[in-house]
Amino acid sequence: MLFNSIVFLFSFLPLLLAVYYLTPKKYRNYTILLFSFIFYAWGGVSYTLILIGSILVNYLFVKQIEKNNAYKKSWLIIGLIVNILIIVLFKYLDFLIENINIVGASFKTDYTAIPFKHIVLPLGISFFTFQQMSLIWDVYRNENTEKTTLSNIALYISLFPQLIAGPIVRYNDIVGQIKHRVSTFLLFRSGIQRFVLGLFKKVIIANTCGELADTIFSSSFNSLDSPTAWLGIIAYSLQIYFDFSGYSDMAIGLGRMFGFRILENFNFPYISKSIQEFWRRWHISLSTWFRDYVYIPLGGNRNGAYRTYFNLIIVFLLTGMWHGATWSFVIWGLFHGFFLIMERIGFKAVLDRLPKAIQWFYTILVVMIGWVLFRVEAFSEALEYIIKLFSFEKSKNISFLTYLDNERILVLLLALLSSSLFFVKIKTFLDNRKLTQTIVFQSLLDIGVVVLLLICIVYINSGSYSPFIYFRF
């Protein structure tokens, strides 16, 4: 079930809100847990059985670790291995088989290929499995001194706003809210505002940019000129940002409607002036997860420069693989890892002495080239597209302007302004003059939210099926 669907907006969400707030407070967790399972089952009942099975298995690991005996570390290792195997089975098995077949065929002419298993990838498995791995690790570290319960763990894992595409929530960040939370009118109202903002990002900005990017990337790369190639990757860069940050905004907003305060997942990554800064601002929950559960346990930067570089390569190799079972994602991860290492070696010191505009240009250029690797599955084709970017060819037949109309130009302009601090500075200006606290401003804000919602509904009714990009991860 999509957040940007009519069935969610006019059936599931209103029904859940009504039942939730009519339920006595001590039973509300069970209400939202039940509806979370229904939400997930909408994509397939078998998915829900996998989710429930995964929750039960990890609950058993948690209870064994909580005994705090001599087998505590063994249970942690077993738990981590089981969760990794679950991801490998559902997400990477055919990828491994494909590469084994390639290697086998290169050594033996009569090699019998292993048949593909074609296992269906459960929605959000990378997200909820990572949450469960952090859960058992945090319990092992005794970071949460209170004993866990099955209902708390089940709600933590399956809470529907962040279940399918994050943010990746830590158990220690939300367990207190699961046990005790206060719902207020102001929090509920801010939740609606944040949800509608995310809906607008997805339905209006991301989908429009996505249509433009799909049109260009579906063309023969040989026929593209440089301006069109740049238009395509700019559109895709904006699409993936507003698609994913839009989902995160909706998740945060929905959480607030039920009293939960989910942490931010994006912080204007396209204003970054280094790749290090970009990863502090992009998909914050994933980058901090890898930092705390992979990079630091590997030694972080505590064991010398070369070990630090090795740890970074491992982290970004895994970051690429987390996004999908293709070599293009692996190359994309290593591509970012390379620039992070270059910045650590000394390039960052050089960069800091340059004008901020040049720092930003370097960063956004690296990020967009990386998005080509991310978007185009075949590396040879991605390389062809990148060459087109810098070939400075101009088509004599078709201008890139033919891909644009008034709507696309307006949306692209809005996307560029929204991905910068333009609107933040306007809000700061109004805050400093205490205009945002006036009844007039708050009334206009509420009217604006309603107008945005109506525009989104019109687009949803007239548009086609458009899942979030990160659903497939």
C-alpha positions in Angstrom: 0.0 0.0 0.0 1.4 3.3 -1.0 1.2 6.5 1.1 0.3 8.3 -2.1 -2.7 6.2 -3.0 -6.4 6.9 -2.7 -7.0 3.7 -0.6 -4.4 4.8 2.0 -5.5 8.5 2.1 -9.2 7.9 2.2 -9.6 4.5 3.7 -6.7 3.0 5.7 -5.4 6.2 7.4 -8.8 7.7 8.4 -10.0 4.3 9.7 -6.8 3.7 11.7 -6.9 7.2 13.2 -10.5 6.7 14.3 -9.9 3.3 15.8 -6.6 4.3 17.4 -8.0 7.4 19.3 -11.2 5.5 20.3 -9.1 2.7 21.8 -8.1 3.1 25.5 -4.5 4.2 25.8 -3.2 1.0 27.2 -4.4 -0.9 24.1 -3.3 1.6 21.5 0.0 -0.2 20.7 -2.0 -3.3 19.8 -4.2 -1.3 17.5 -1.4 0.2 15.6 0.5 -3.1 15.5 -2.6 -4.8 14.0 -3.0 -2.1 11.4 0.7 -2.2 10.6 0.5 -5.9 9.8 -2.6 -5.2 7.6 -0.7 -2.4 5.9 2.2 -4.7 5.1 -0.1 -7.6 4.1 -1.6 -5.4 1.4 1.5 -6.1 -0.6 1.2 -9.9 -0.1 0.2 -12.1 2.9 3.3 -14.2 2.4 5.4 -11.1 3.1 3.7 -10.6 6.4 4.4 -14.3 7.4 8.1 -13.6 6.7 8.0 -10.4 8.7 6.3 -12.1 11.7 8.7 -15.1 11.5 11.7 -12.7 11.5 10.3 -10.9 14.5 9.8 -14.1 16.5 13.3 -15.4 15.7 14.9 -12.1 16.7 12.8 -12.0 19.9 14.3 -15.4 20.8 17.8 -14.1 20.3 17.1 -11.0 22.3 15.8 -13.0 25.3 18.8 -15.3 25.2 21.2 -12.3 25.1 19.3 -10.7 28.0 20.2 -13.7 30.2 23.6 -12.1 30.3 25.4 -15.4 30.8 28.6 -16.9 29.2 26.7 -17.5 25.9 25.7 -13.9 25.5 28.3 -13.1 22.7 27.6 -16.4 21.0 23.9 -15.6 20.7 24.8 -12.1 19.3 27.0 -13.7 16.6 24.3 -16.3 15.8 21.6 -13.6 15.6 23.7 -11.4 13.3 24.6 -14.3 11.0 20.9 -15.5 10.8 19.8 -11.9 9.8 22.5 -11.6 7.2 21.6 -15.0 5.8 17.9 -13.9 5.6 19.0 -10.9 3.5 21.3 -13.0 1.3 18.6 -15.6 0.7 15.9 -13.2 -0.4 18.1 -10.4 -2.0 21.4 -11.8 -3.2 21.0 -15.5 -3.9 20.3 -15.1 -7.6 23.1 -12.5 -7.8 25.5 -15.1 -6.3 24.3 -17.8 -8.6 24.8 -15.6 -11.6 28.4 -14.8 -10.7 29.2 -18.4 -9.8 27.9 -19.4 -13.2 30.0 -16.8 -14.9 33.1 -18.0 -13.1 32.3 -21.6 -13.7 31.7 -21.2 -17.4 35.0 -19.3 -17.7 36.9 -22.4 -16.4 34.9 -25.2 -17.9 33.3 -25.3 -21.3 30.9 -28.1 -20.2 29.9 -26.3 -17.0 26.3 -26.9 -16.0 24.8 -23.6 -14.9 23.0 -23.5 -11.5 19.4 -22.5 -12.2 18.1 -19.2 -10.7 15.7 -19.4 -7.8 13.7 -16.3 -8.6 12.8 -15.7 -4.9 10.4 -12.7 -4.5 12.0 -9.9 -2.5 9.8 -9.0 0.5 9.1 -5.2 0.7 11.4 -3.4 3.0 13.5 -6.4 4.1 16.7 -4.4 4.1 15.2 -1.8 6.4 13.5 -4.1 9.0 16.4 -6.6 9.0 18.8 -3.8 9.7 16.6 -2.6 12.6 16.6 -6.1 14.0 20.3 -6.4 13.8 20.7 -3.1 15.6 18.2 -4.3 18.2 20.1 -7.4 19.2 23.4 -5.5 19.1 22.0 -2.7 21.4 20.6 -5.3 23.8 24.0 -7.0 23.9 25.7 -3.7 24.8 23.1 -3.2 27.6 22.2 0.1 26.1 18.6 -0.5 27.1 18.4 -1.7 30.7 14.7 -2.5 30.7 13.7 -6.0 29.6 12.2 -6.3 26.1 8.7 -7.6 25.4 7.4 -9.3 22.3 4.7 -6.7 21.7 7.3 -3.8 22.0 9.7 -5.5 19.6 6.9 -6.4 17.2 5.7 -2.7 17.1 9.2 -1.4 16.8 9.9 -3.5 13.8 6.6 -3.3 12.0 5.5 0.3 12.8 3.9 1.0 9.4 5.2 4.6 8.7 8.8 3.5 8.5 8.4 -0.2 7.8 8.9 -0.4 4.0 11.4 2.4 3.3 12.7 3.8 6.6 14.1 5.8 8.2 16.0 3.0 10.0 14.9 3.5 13.5 17.0 2.4 16.6 15.2 0.5 19.3 16.7 2.7 22.0 15.5 5.8 20.2 11.9 4.7 20.2 11.3 2.2 23.0 10.5 5.0 25.4 7.9 6.3 23.0 6.4 2.8 22.5 5.9 2.5 26.3 4.9 6.1 27.1 4.1 8.8 24.6 1.8 11.9 24.6 -0.3 12.9 21.7 -1.1 16.6 21.5 -3.0 18.7 19.0 0.1 20.6 18.0 2.1 17.4 17.4 -0.8 16.0 15.4 -1.2 19.2 13.4 2.6 19.3 12.6 2.3 15.6 11.6 -0.4 16.5 9.0 1.8 19.4 7.7 4.8 17.2 7.4 2.9 14.4 5.8 1.4 16.7 3.1 4.8 18.2 2.5 6.2 14.7 1.8 3.2 13.9 -0.3 3.8 17.0 -2.4 7.5 16.2 -2.8 6.6 12.7 -4.1 3.5 13.3 -6.2 4.4 16.6 -7.8 8.2 17.0 -7.7 9.6 13.5 -7.7 7.1 12.0 -10.2 7.4 14.9 -12.6 11.2 14.8 -12.5 11.0 11.0 -12.8 8.9 11.2 -16.0 11.5 13.5 -17.5 14.5 11.3 -16.4 12.8 8.1 -17.6 12.2 9.6 -21.0 15.8 10.6 -21.4 17.4 7.5 -19.9 15.1 5.2 -22.0 16.5 6.8 -25.2 19.5 5.4 -27.0 22.6 7.0 -25.4 24.2 7.3 -28.8 21.6 9.7 -29.8 21.9 11.9 -26.8 23.8 15.2 -26.8 25.5 16.7 -23.8 22.7 19.2 -22.8 20.1 16.4 -22.9 22.4 14.1 -20.9 22.8 16.7 -18.2 19.1 17.4 -18.1 18.5 13.7 -17.6 20.9 13.3 -14.7 19.8 16.6 -13.1 16.2 15.4 -13.3 17.1 12.0 -11.8 19.2 13.6 -9.0 16.1 15.6 -8.0 13.8 12.7 -8.4 15.7 10.4 -6.1 16.1 13.1 -3.5 12.5 14.2 -3.4 11.2 10.7 -3.8 13.1 9.4 -0.8 13.0 12.5 1.4 9.3 12.7 0.6 8.8 9.2 1.9 10.8 10.1 5.0 8.7 13.3 5.5 5.5 11.2 5.3 6.9 8.6 7.7 7.9 11.4 10.2 4.5 13.1 9.8 2.5 9.8 10.3 4.6 9.0 13.3 3.7 12.4 14.8 0.0 11.7 14.2 0.3 8.8 16.6 2.6 10.5 19.1 5.9 9.1 17.8 8.9 11.4 17.1 10.9 9.7 14.3 14.4 11.2 13.7 15.2 13.2 10.6 16.7 11.3 7.6 17.7 14.1 5.3 19.3 17.5 5.8 19.6 19.3 2.5 22.3 17.0 1.1 22.7 18.9 -2.2 24.1 21.9 -0.4 27.1 19.8 0.7 30.7 21.1 0.1 32.4 17.7 0.4 31.4 14.0 0.0 32.0 13.6 3.7 29.4 16.3 4.4 27.0 14.7 1.8 26.9 11.5 3.7 26.2 13.4 6.9 23.2 14.8 5.2 22.0 12.0 2.9 20.0 9.0 4.3 21.2 9.8 7.8 19.7 6.7 9.4 21.6 4.4 7.0 25.0 6.2 7.2 24.8 6.4 11.0 23.8 2.7 11.1 26.9 1.7 9.1 29.1 4.0 11.2 27.9 2.6 14.6 27.5 -1.1 13.6 30.3 -1.6 11.0 32.8 1.2 10.8 33.4 1.7 14.6 33.4 -2.1 15.4 36.0 -2.6 12.6 38.2 0.0 14.4 37.0 3.2 12.9 39.9 5.6 12.6 41.7 4.3 15.7 44.2 2.0 14.1 46.1 4.2 11.7 45.4 5.7 8.3 45.6 2.5 6.2 43.2 0.6 8.5 40.8 3.6 8.3 40.8 3.6 4.5 40.2 -0.2 4.6 37.3 0.3 7.0 35.8 3.0 4.7 36.1 0.7 1.7 34.3 -2.1 3.6 31.5 0.3 4.7 30.9 1.7 1.2 31.1 -1.7 -0.4 28.4 -2.8 1.9 26.5 0.4 1.4 26.4 -0.2 -2.3 25.4 -3.8 -1.9 22.6 -2.8 0.6 21.0 -0.9 -2.3 20.7 -3.9 -4.6 22.1 -7.1 -6.0 23.9 -5.7 -9.1 27.5 -4.7 -9.7 26.4 -1.2 -10.6 25.4 -0.6 -6.9 28.7 -2.1 -5.8 30.6 0.3 -8.1 28.5 3.2 -6.9 29.4 2.5 -3.3 33.1 2.1 -4.0 32.9 5.3 -6.1 31.8 7.2 -3.0 34.3 5.4 -0.9 37.1 6.4 -3.1 36.3 10.1 -2.8 35.9 9.8 0.9 39.4 8.3 1.2 40.8 11.0 -1.1 39.3 13.7 1.1 40.8 12.0 4.2 44.2 11.7 2.6 44.4 15.4 2.2 42.1 16.6 -0.6 39.6 17.9 2.0 42.3 20.3 3.3 42.9 21.6 -0.2 39.2 21.8 -0.8 38.7 23.9 2.3 41.0 26.6 1.0 39.0 26.9 -2.2 35.9 29.2 -2.7 32.7 27.6 -1.4 31.2 27.7 -4.8 34.0 25.4 -6.1 33.6 23.1 -3.1 29.9 22.8 -3.9 30.5 22.3 -7.6 33.0 19.5 -7.0 30.6 17.7 -4.6 27.5 17.9 -6.7 29.4 16.8 -9.8 30.7 13.7 -8.0 27.2 13.0 -6.6 25.6 13.3 -10.0 28.1 11.1 -11.7 27.5 8.6 -9.0 23.8 8.8 -9.7 24.5 7.7 -13.3 26.2 4.6 -11.9 23.2 4.1 -9.6 20.6 4.6 -12.3 22.1 2.7 -15.2 22.4 -1.0 -14.4 25.0 -2.0 -16.9 28.4 -0.4 -16.1 29.4 -0.1 -19.8 26.2 1.9 -20.5 26.7 4.1 -17.5 30.2 4.8 -18.7 28.8 5.7 -22.1 26.3 8.1 -20.5 29.1 9.7 -18.4 31.1 10.2 -21.6 28.1 11.9 -23.1 28.0 14.4 -20.2 31.5 15.6 -21.0 31.5 15.2 -24.8 30.0 18.7 -25.2 28.1 17.5 -28.2 25.1 19.5 -29.5 22.4 17.7 -31.4 21.5 19.2 -34.8 18.1 17.5 -34.8 16.6 17.4 -31.3 17.2 20.1 -28.7 17.0 19.3 -25.0 14.3 22.0 -24.8 11.9 19.6 -26.6 11.9 17.5 -23.3 10.6 20.5 -21.4 7.2 22.1 -21.1 5.9 24.8 -18.8 5.0 22.3 -16.0 8.4 20.6 -16.1 10.2 23.9 -16.0 8.2 25.1 -13.1 8.7 21.9 -11.1 12.4 21.8 -11.9 12.8 25.4 -10.6 10.8 24.5 -7.5 12.9 21.4 -6.9 16.1 23.4 -7.2 14.9 26.0 -4.8 13.6 23.4 -2.3 16.8 21.4 -2.4 18.7 24.6 -1.4 18.2 26.7 1.8 16.0 29.2 -0.1 12.7 28.5 1.7 14.6 27.9 5.0 16.0 31.4 4.8 12.5 32.8 4.2 11.2 31.0 7.2 14.1 32.2 9.3 13.5 35.8 8.2 9.8 35.4 9.2 10.7 33.7 12.5 13.1 36.5 13.5 10.3 39.0 13.1 7.9 36.6 15.0 5.5 36.6 12.1 5.2 32.8 12.0 3.5 32.8 15.4 0.7 35.1 14.4 -2.8 33.7 13.9 -2.9 35.1 10.3 0.3 33.2 9.4 -0.9 29.9 11.0 -4.2 30.2 9.3 -2.6 30.8 5.9 -0.3 27.8 6.6 -3.3 25.5 7.3 -5.0 26.8 4.1 -1.8 26.2 2.2 -1.6 22.6 3.5 -5.2 21.9 2.4 -4.5 23.4 -1.1 -1.3 21.3 -1.5 -3.3 18.2 -0.4 -6.0 18.9 -3.0 -3.4 19.4 -5.7 -1.8 16.1 -4.8 -5.1 14.3 -4.9 -5.8 15.7 -8.4 -2.4 14.5 -9.6 -2.9 11.1 -8.0 -6.3 10.7 -9.7 -4.9 11.6 -13.1 -1.5 9.9 -12.8 -0.3 6.3 -13.0 1.1 3.8 -10.5 4.3 5.3 -9.1 6.0 3.3 -6.3 8.8 4.9 -4.3 12.3 4.2 -5.6 13.5 2.8 -2.3 10.7 0.2 -2.2 13.0 -2.2 -4.1 15.8 -1.9 -1.6 
